[in-house]
Amino acid sequence: MSTIQKLMADMDFFAYKKIKLVMDRGFYSEANINALYRHHLKFLIGINATL
């Protein structure tokens, strides 16, 4: 979660617009997904095939 929080803080600092994130399975967690939705970011994230 701290990596996602740092990434969002950096994007807020630089005022990037129209960001789309592509992440691997290591970033998949309920907390990360909720944080990305709260910041209205578009993202594509891999998940385990067992889900």
PQR file with spaces between the fields and no chain letter, atoms N, CA, C, O and H, PARSE charges and radii, in Angstrom:
ATOM       1  N    MET     1       0.824   -1.200    0.000 -0.4000 1.5000
ATOM       2  CA   MET     1       0.000    0.000    0.000 -0.0000 2.0000
ATOM       3  C    MET     1       0.863    1.256    0.000  0.5500 1.7000
ATOM       4  O    MET     1       0.473    2.260   -0.596 -0.5500 1.4000
ATOM       5  N    SER     2       2.011    1.228    0.644 -0.4000 1.5000
ATOM       6  CA   SER     2       2.833    2.437    0.709 -0.0000 2.0000
ATOM       7  C    SER     2       3.349    2.841   -0.669  0.5500 1.7000
ATOM       8  O    SER     2       3.542    4.030   -0.922 -0.5500 1.4000
ATOM       9  H    SER     2       2.328    0.412    1.128  0.4000 1.0000
ATOM      10  N    THR     3       3.576    1.889   -1.561 -0.4000 1.5000
ATOM      11  CA   THR     3       4.027    2.217   -2.910 -0.0000 2.0000
ATOM      12  C    THR     3       2.935    2.951   -3.672  0.5500 1.7000
ATOM      13  O    THR     3       3.211    3.928   -4.367 -0.5500 1.4000
ATOM      14  H    THR     3       3.420    0.922   -1.355  0.4000 1.0000
ATOM      15  N    ILE     4       1.717    2.493   -3.549 -0.4000 1.5000
ATOM      16  CA   ILE     4       0.588    3.149   -4.217 -0.0000 2.0000
ATOM      17  C    ILE     4       0.388    4.553   -3.649  0.5500 1.7000
ATOM      18  O    ILE     4       0.148    5.493   -4.407 -0.5500 1.4000
ATOM      19  H    ILE     4       1.493    1.699   -2.984  0.4000 1.0000
ATOM      20  N    GLN     5       0.483    4.707   -2.341 -0.4000 1.5000
ATOM      21  CA   GLN     5       0.323    6.024   -1.727 -0.0000 2.0000
ATOM      22  C    GLN     5       1.408    6.983   -2.207  0.5500 1.7000
ATOM      23  O    GLN     5       1.118    8.142   -2.504 -0.5500 1.4000
ATOM      24  H    GLN     5       0.678    3.943   -1.725  0.4000 1.0000
ATOM      25  N    LYS     6       2.636    6.522   -2.286 -0.4000 1.5000
ATOM      26  CA   LYS     6       3.736    7.370   -2.777 -0.0000 2.0000
ATOM      27  C    LYS     6       3.507    7.741   -4.231  0.5500 1.7000
ATOM      28  O    LYS     6       3.720    8.890   -4.619 -0.5500 1.4000
ATOM      29  H    LYS     6       2.871    5.580   -2.045  0.4000 1.0000
ATOM      30  N    LEU     7       3.076    6.783   -5.039 -0.4000 1.5000
ATOM      31  CA   LEU     7       2.806    7.046   -6.443 -0.0000 2.0000
ATOM      32  C    LEU     7       1.726    8.112   -6.602  0.5500 1.7000
ATOM      33  O    LEU     7       1.874    9.027   -7.412 -0.5500 1.4000
ATOM      34  H    LEU     7       2.903    5.850   -4.724  0.4000 1.0000
ATOM      35  N    MET     8       0.642    8.001   -5.835 -0.4000 1.5000
ATOM      36  CA   MET     8      -0.438    8.986   -5.923 -0.0000 2.0000
ATOM      37  C    MET     8       0.024   10.360   -5.446  0.5500 1.7000
ATOM      38  O    MET     8      -0.374   11.376   -6.016 -0.5500 1.4000
ATOM      39  H    MET     8       0.521    7.258   -5.177  0.4000 1.0000
ATOM      40  N    ALA     9       0.845   10.405   -4.423 -0.4000 1.5000
ATOM      41  CA   ALA     9       1.373   11.686   -3.946 -0.0000 2.0000
ATOM      42  C    ALA     9       2.248   12.330   -5.011  0.5500 1.7000
ATOM      43  O    ALA     9       2.178   13.541   -5.218 -0.5500 1.4000
ATOM      44  H    ALA     9       1.168    9.580   -3.960  0.4000 1.0000
ATOM      45  N    ASP    10       3.067   11.541   -5.687 -0.4000 1.5000
ATOM      46  CA   ASP    10       3.911   12.075   -6.761 -0.0000 2.0000
ATOM      47  C    ASP    10       3.059   12.588   -7.917  0.5500 1.7000
ATOM      48  O    ASP    10       3.353   13.643   -8.480 -0.5500 1.4000
ATOM      49  H    ASP    10       3.124   10.557   -5.520  0.4000 1.0000
ATOM      50  N    MET    11       2.019   11.863   -8.271 -0.4000 1.5000
ATOM      51  CA   MET    11       1.149   12.307   -9.364 -0.0000 2.0000
ATOM      52  C    MET    11       0.415   13.586   -8.983  0.5500 1.7000
ATOM      53  O    MET    11       0.229   14.459   -9.830 -0.5500 1.4000
ATOM      54  H    MET    11       1.780   11.006   -7.814  0.4000 1.0000
ATOM      55  N    ASP    12      -0.006   13.714   -7.729 -0.4000 1.5000
ATOM      56  CA   ASP    12      -0.664   14.942   -7.270 -0.0000 2.0000
ATOM      57  C    ASP    12       0.305   16.119   -7.323  0.5500 1.7000
ATOM      58  O    ASP    12      -0.082   17.226   -7.697 -0.5500 1.4000
ATOM      59  H    ASP    12       0.145   13.004   -7.041  0.4000 1.0000
ATOM      60  N    PHE    13       1.557   15.886   -6.952 -0.4000 1.5000
ATOM      61  CA   PHE    13       2.565   16.945   -6.942 -0.0000 2.0000
ATOM      62  C    PHE    13       2.812   17.475   -8.347  0.5500 1.7000
ATOM      63  O    PHE    13       2.899   18.686   -8.551 -0.5500 1.4000
ATOM      64  H    PHE    13       1.872   14.987   -6.648  0.4000 1.0000
ATOM      65  N    PHE    14       2.925   16.578   -9.308 -0.4000 1.5000
ATOM      66  CA   PHE    14       3.214   16.986  -10.682 -0.0000 2.0000
ATOM      67  C    PHE    14       1.953   17.341  -11.476  0.5500 1.7000
ATOM      68  O    PHE    14       2.049   17.775  -12.624 -0.5500 1.4000
ATOM      69  H    PHE    14       2.855   15.594   -9.142  0.4000 1.0000
ATOM      70  N    ALA    15       0.790   17.162  -10.884 -0.4000 1.5000
ATOM      71  CA   ALA    15      -0.495   17.509  -11.499 -0.0000 2.0000
ATOM      72  C    ALA    15      -0.687   16.833  -12.849  0.5500 1.7000
ATOM      73  O    ALA    15      -1.156   17.453  -13.804 -0.5500 1.4000
ATOM      74  H    ALA    15       0.712   16.810   -9.951  0.4000 1.0000
ATOM      75  N    TYR    16      -0.324   15.562  -12.920 -0.4000 1.5000
ATOM      76  CA   TYR    16      -0.553   14.805  -14.144 -0.0000 2.0000
ATOM      77  C    TYR    16      -2.049   14.624  -14.360  0.5500 1.7000
ATOM      78  O    TYR    16      -2.816   14.473  -13.409 -0.5500 1.4000
ATOM      79  H    TYR    16       0.057   15.058  -12.145  0.4000 1.0000
ATOM      80  N    LYS    17      -2.443   14.641  -15.608 -0.4000 1.5000
ATOM      81  CA   LYS    17      -3.839   14.423  -15.946 -0.0000 2.0000
ATOM      82  C    LYS    17      -3.928   13.198  -16.855  0.5500 1.7000
ATOM      83  O    LYS    17      -2.964   12.855  -17.540 -0.5500 1.4000
ATOM      84  H    LYS    17      -1.821   14.764  -16.381  0.4000 1.0000
ATOM      85  N    LYS    18      -5.073   12.550  -16.855 -0.4000 1.5000
ATOM      86  CA   LYS    18      -5.336   11.390  -17.698 -0.0000 2.0000
ATOM      87  C    LYS    18      -4.309   10.279  -17.511  0.5500 1.7000
ATOM      88  O    LYS    18      -3.700    9.813  -18.474 -0.5500 1.4000
ATOM      89  H    LYS    18      -5.855   12.829  -16.298  0.4000 1.0000
ATOM      90  N    ILE    19      -4.129    9.868  -16.284 -0.4000 1.5000
ATOM      91  CA   ILE    19      -3.201    8.793  -15.953 -0.0000 2.0000
ATOM      92  C    ILE    19      -3.915    7.454  -16.056  0.5500 1.7000
ATOM      93  O    ILE    19      -5.045    7.304  -15.594 -0.5500 1.4000
ATOM      94  H    ILE    19      -4.625   10.247  -15.502  0.4000 1.0000
ATOM      95  N    LYS    20      -3.248    6.490  -16.663 -0.4000 1.5000
ATOM      96  CA   LYS    20      -3.730    5.106  -16.694 -0.0000 2.0000
ATOM      97  C    LYS    20      -2.593    4.235  -16.192  0.5500 1.7000
ATOM      98  O    LYS    20      -1.496    4.254  -16.751 -0.5500 1.4000
ATOM      99  H    LYS    20      -2.329    6.612  -17.039  0.4000 1.0000
ATOM     100  N    LEU    21      -2.847    3.480  -15.153 -0.4000 1.5000
ATOM     101  CA   LEU    21      -1.820    2.649  -14.534 -0.0000 2.0000
ATOM     102  C    LEU    21      -1.966    1.197  -14.988  0.5500 1.7000
ATOM     103  O    LEU    21      -3.077    0.679  -15.095 -0.5500 1.4000
ATOM     104  H    LEU    21      -3.737    3.464  -14.699  0.4000 1.0000
ATOM     105  N    VAL    22      -0.843    0.558  -15.251 -0.4000 1.5000
ATOM     106  CA   VAL    22      -0.803   -0.866  -15.569 -0.0000 2.0000
ATOM     107  C    VAL    22       0.119   -1.494  -14.534  0.5500 1.7000
ATOM     108  O    VAL    22       1.300   -1.155  -14.452 -0.5500 1.4000
ATOM     109  H    VAL    22       0.059    0.979  -15.164  0.4000 1.0000
ATOM     110  N    MET    23      -0.438   -2.428  -13.730 -0.4000 1.5000
ATOM     111  CA   MET    23       0.312   -3.001  -12.622 -0.0000 2.0000
ATOM     112  C    MET    23       0.262   -4.523  -12.664  0.5500 1.7000
ATOM     113  O    MET    23      -0.652   -5.113  -13.240 -0.5500 1.4000
ATOM     114  H    MET    23      -1.397   -2.704  -13.796  0.4000 1.0000
ATOM     115  N    ASP    24       1.249   -5.142  -12.052 -0.4000 1.5000
ATOM     116  CA   ASP    24       1.276   -6.603  -12.008 -0.0000 2.0000
ATOM     117  C    ASP    24       0.554   -7.122  -10.770  0.5500 1.7000
ATOM     118  O    ASP    24       0.010   -6.346   -9.985 -0.5500 1.4000
ATOM     119  H    ASP    24       1.991   -4.663  -11.584  0.4000 1.0000
ATOM     120  N    ARG    25       0.554   -8.441  -10.606 -0.4000 1.5000
ATOM     121  CA   ARG    25      -0.194   -9.078   -9.515 -0.0000 2.0000
ATOM     122  C    ARG    25       0.272   -8.662   -8.129  0.5500 1.7000
ATOM     123  O    ARG    25      -0.487   -8.779   -7.167 -0.5500 1.4000
ATOM     124  H    ARG    25       0.996   -9.071  -11.244  0.4000 1.0000
ATOM     125  N    GLY    26       1.488   -8.185   -8.006 -0.4000 1.5000
ATOM     126  CA   GLY    26       2.011   -7.791   -6.701 -0.0000 2.0000
ATOM     127  C    GLY    26       1.272   -6.619   -6.076  0.5500 1.7000
ATOM     128  O    GLY    26       1.334   -6.423   -4.862 -0.5500 1.4000
ATOM     129  H    GLY    26       2.105   -8.090   -8.787  0.4000 1.0000
ATOM     130  N    PHE    27       0.580   -5.844   -6.884 -0.4000 1.5000
ATOM     131  CA   PHE    27      -0.147   -4.679   -6.382 -0.0000 2.0000
ATOM     132  C    PHE    27      -1.599   -4.980   -6.067  0.5500 1.7000
ATOM     133  O    PHE    27      -2.318   -4.109   -5.576 -0.5500 1.4000
ATOM     134  H    PHE    27       0.530   -6.003   -7.870  0.4000 1.0000
ATOM     135  N    TYR    28      -2.047   -6.210   -6.343 -0.4000 1.5000
ATOM     136  CA   TYR    28      -3.451   -6.539   -6.123 -0.0000 2.0000
ATOM     137  C    TYR    28      -3.742   -6.733   -4.637  0.5500 1.7000
ATOM     138  O    TYR    28      -3.250   -7.674   -4.013 -0.5500 1.4000
ATOM     139  H    TYR    28      -1.463   -6.917   -6.742  0.4000 1.0000
ATOM     140  N    SER    29      -4.534   -5.846   -4.090 -0.4000 1.5000
ATOM     141  CA   SER    29      -5.043   -5.970   -2.722 -0.0000 2.0000
ATOM     142  C    SER    29      -6.273   -5.081   -2.603  0.5500 1.7000
ATOM     143  O    SER    29      -6.448   -4.136   -3.373 -0.5500 1.4000
ATOM     144  H    SER    29      -4.934   -5.082   -4.597  0.4000 1.0000
ATOM     145  N    GLU    30      -7.102   -5.388   -1.650 -0.4000 1.5000
ATOM     146  CA   GLU    30      -8.314   -4.592   -1.442 -0.0000 2.0000
ATOM     147  C    GLU    30      -7.972   -3.136   -1.142  0.5500 1.7000
ATOM     148  O    GLU    30      -8.626   -2.224   -1.648 -0.5500 1.4000
ATOM     149  H    GLU    30      -6.959   -6.156   -1.025  0.4000 1.0000
ATOM     150  N    ALA    31      -6.952   -2.921   -0.324 -0.4000 1.5000
ATOM     151  CA   ALA    31      -6.562   -1.553    0.048 -0.0000 2.0000
ATOM     152  C    ALA    31      -6.082   -0.769   -1.170  0.5500 1.7000
ATOM     153  O    ALA    31      -6.437    0.398   -1.331 -0.5500 1.4000
ATOM     154  H    ALA    31      -6.421   -3.662    0.086  0.4000 1.0000
ATOM     155  N    ASN    32      -5.278   -1.398   -2.028 -0.4000 1.5000
ATOM     156  CA   ASN    32      -4.784   -0.709   -3.222 -0.0000 2.0000
ATOM     157  C    ASN    32      -5.911   -0.384   -4.192  0.5500 1.7000
ATOM     158  O    ASN    32      -5.973    0.724   -4.725 -0.5500 1.4000
ATOM     159  H    ASN    32      -4.990   -2.347   -1.897  0.4000 1.0000
ATOM     160  N    ILE    33      -6.796   -1.339   -4.420 -0.4000 1.5000
ATOM     161  CA   ILE    33      -7.924   -1.112   -5.329 -0.0000 2.0000
ATOM     162  C    ILE    33      -8.799    0.022   -4.815  0.5500 1.7000
ATOM     163  O    ILE    33      -9.202    0.891   -5.588 -0.5500 1.4000
ATOM     164  H    ILE    33      -6.745   -2.238   -3.986  0.4000 1.0000
ATOM     165  N    ASN    34      -9.095    0.023   -3.527 -0.4000 1.5000
ATOM     166  CA   ASN    34      -9.917    1.094   -2.943 -0.0000 2.0000
ATOM     167  C    ASN    34      -9.233    2.453   -3.053  0.5500 1.7000
ATOM     168  O    ASN    34      -9.890    3.456   -3.335 -0.5500 1.4000
ATOM     169  H    ASN    34      -8.768   -0.683   -2.900  0.4000 1.0000
ATOM     170  N    ALA    35      -7.927    2.494   -2.834 -0.4000 1.5000
ATOM     171  CA   ALA    35      -7.186    3.755   -2.941 -0.0000 2.0000
ATOM     172  C    ALA    35      -7.223    4.285   -4.373  0.5500 1.7000
ATOM     173  O    ALA    35      -7.391    5.486   -4.587 -0.5500 1.4000
ATOM     174  H    ALA    35      -7.394    1.680   -2.605  0.4000 1.0000
ATOM     175  N    LEU    36      -7.068    3.406   -5.340 -0.4000 1.5000
ATOM     176  CA   LEU    36      -7.106    3.834   -6.738 -0.0000 2.0000
ATOM     177  C    LEU    36      -8.490    4.355   -7.103  0.5500 1.7000
ATOM     178  O    LEU    36      -8.601    5.368   -7.795 -0.5500 1.4000
ATOM     179  H    LEU    36      -6.931    2.431   -5.166  0.4000 1.0000
ATOM     180  N    TYR    37      -9.547    3.686   -6.653 -0.4000 1.5000
ATOM     181  CA   TYR    37     -10.904    4.168   -6.914 -0.0000 2.0000
ATOM     182  C    TYR    37     -11.167    5.507   -6.219  0.5500 1.7000
ATOM     183  O    TYR    37     -11.792    6.393   -6.802 -0.5500 1.4000
ATOM     184  H    TYR    37      -9.457    2.863   -6.092  0.4000 1.0000
ATOM     185  N    ARG    38     -10.698    5.656   -4.987 -0.4000 1.5000
ATOM     186  CA   ARG    38     -10.902    6.926   -4.269 -0.0000 2.0000
ATOM     187  C    ARG    38     -10.275    8.104   -4.999  0.5500 1.7000
ATOM     188  O    ARG    38     -10.794    9.219   -4.946 -0.5500 1.4000
ATOM     189  H    ARG    38     -10.190    4.936   -4.514  0.4000 1.0000
ATOM     190  N    HIS    39      -9.154    7.858   -5.685 -0.4000 1.5000
ATOM     191  CA   HIS    39      -8.467    8.928   -6.414 -0.0000 2.0000
ATOM     192  C    HIS    39      -8.920    9.008   -7.874  0.5500 1.7000
ATOM     193  O    HIS    39      -8.344    9.759   -8.662 -0.5500 1.4000
ATOM     194  H    HIS    39      -8.733    6.952   -5.728  0.4000 1.0000
ATOM     195  N    HIS    40      -9.941    8.244   -8.232 -0.4000 1.5000
ATOM     196  CA   HIS    40     -10.533    8.274   -9.564 -0.0000 2.0000
ATOM     197  C    HIS    40      -9.495    8.003  -10.664  0.5500 1.7000
ATOM     198  O    HIS    40      -9.499    8.657  -11.707 -0.5500 1.4000
ATOM     199  H    HIS    40     -10.408    7.634   -7.593  0.4000 1.0000
ATOM     200  N    LEU    41      -8.615    7.039  -10.417 -0.4000 1.5000
ATOM     201  CA   LEU    41      -7.600    6.673  -11.397 -0.0000 2.0000
ATOM     202  C    LEU    41      -8.070    5.475  -12.214  0.5500 1.7000
ATOM     203  O    LEU    41      -8.760    4.588  -11.711 -0.5500 1.4000
ATOM     204  H    LEU    41      -8.611    6.508   -9.570  0.4000 1.0000
ATOM     205  N    LYS    42      -7.683    5.471  -13.474 -0.4000 1.5000
ATOM     206  CA   LYS    42      -7.965    4.317  -14.324 -0.0000 2.0000
ATOM     207  C    LYS    42      -6.786    3.370  -14.213  0.5500 1.7000
ATOM     208  O    LYS    42      -5.632    3.800  -14.211 -0.5500 1.4000
ATOM     209  H    LYS    42      -7.123    6.191  -13.883  0.4000 1.0000
ATOM     210  N    PHE    43      -7.078    2.069  -14.119 -0.4000 1.5000
ATOM     211  CA   PHE    43      -5.995    1.121  -13.931 -0.0000 2.0000
ATOM     212  C    PHE    43      -6.347   -0.246  -14.503  0.5500 1.7000
ATOM     213  O    PHE    43      -7.511   -0.612  -14.662 -0.5500 1.4000
ATOM     214  H    PHE    43      -8.015    1.720  -14.120  0.4000 1.0000
ATOM     215  N    LEU    44      -5.299   -0.967  -14.799 -0.4000 1.5000
ATOM     216  CA   LEU    44      -5.391   -2.353  -15.223 -0.0000 2.0000
ATOM     217  C    LEU    44      -4.422   -3.105  -14.322  0.5500 1.7000
ATOM     218  O    LEU    44      -3.251   -2.740  -14.211 -0.5500 1.4000
ATOM     219  H    LEU    44      -4.353   -0.670  -14.671  0.4000 1.0000
ATOM     220  N    ILE    45      -4.919   -4.155  -13.681 -0.4000 1.5000
ATOM     221  CA   ILE    45      -4.081   -4.858  -12.712 -0.0000 2.0000
ATOM     222  C    ILE    45      -4.266   -6.363  -12.870  0.5500 1.7000
ATOM     223  O    ILE    45      -5.385   -6.851  -13.024 -0.5500 1.4000
ATOM     224  H    ILE    45      -5.870   -4.451  -13.771  0.4000 1.0000
ATOM     225  N    GLY    46      -3.161   -7.084  -12.830 -0.4000 1.5000
ATOM     226  CA   GLY    46      -3.217   -8.532  -12.917 -0.0000 2.0000
ATOM     227  C    GLY    46      -3.667   -9.131  -11.599  0.5500 1.7000
ATOM     228  O    GLY    46      -3.419   -8.572  -10.530 -0.5500 1.4000
ATOM     229  H    GLY    46      -2.252   -6.688  -12.705  0.4000 1.0000
ATOM     230  N    ILE    47      -4.330  -10.276  -11.685 -0.4000 1.5000
ATOM     231  CA   ILE    47      -4.750  -10.993  -10.481 -0.0000 2.0000
ATOM     232  C    ILE    47      -4.376  -12.462  -10.620  0.5500 1.7000
ATOM     233  O    ILE    47      -4.097  -12.938  -11.720 -0.5500 1.4000
ATOM     234  H    ILE    47      -4.531  -10.730  -12.553  0.4000 1.0000
ATOM     235  N    ASN    48      -4.371  -13.166   -9.516 -0.4000 1.5000
ATOM     236  CA   ASN    48      -4.097  -14.598   -9.561 -0.0000 2.0000
ATOM     237  C    ASN    48      -5.218  -15.337  -10.283  0.5500 1.7000
ATOM     238  O    ASN    48      -6.389  -14.984  -10.150 -0.5500 1.4000
ATOM     239  H    ASN    48      -4.598  -12.779   -8.622  0.4000 1.0000
ATOM     240  N    ALA    49      -4.862  -16.341  -11.031 -0.4000 1.5000
ATOM     241  CA   ALA    49      -5.850  -17.117  -11.777 -0.0000 2.0000
ATOM     242  C    ALA    49      -6.763  -17.921  -10.853  0.5500 1.7000
ATOM     243  O    ALA    49      -7.822  -18.377  -11.284 -0.5500 1.4000
ATOM     244  H    ALA    49      -3.910  -16.628  -11.139  0.4000 1.0000
ATOM     245  N    THR    50      -6.375  -18.103   -9.599 -0.4000 1.5000
ATOM     246  CA   THR    50      -7.170  -18.884   -8.658 -0.0000 2.0000
ATOM     247  C    THR    50      -8.331  -18.099   -8.058  0.5500 1.7000
ATOM     248  O    THR    50      -9.164  -18.676   -7.359 -0.5500 1.4000
ATOM     249  H    THR    50      -5.514  -17.733   -9.249  0.4000 1.0000
ATOM     250  N    LEU    51      -8.402  -16.811   -8.313 -0.4000 1.5000
ATOM     251  CA   LEU    51      -9.495  -16.005   -7.738 -0.0000 2.0000
ATOM     252  C    LEU    51     -10.784  -16.244   -8.483  0.5500 1.7000
ATOM     253  O    LEU    51     -11.810  -15.655   -8.144 -0.5500 1.4000
ATOM     254  H    LEU    51      -7.726  -16.342   -8.881  0.4000 1.0000
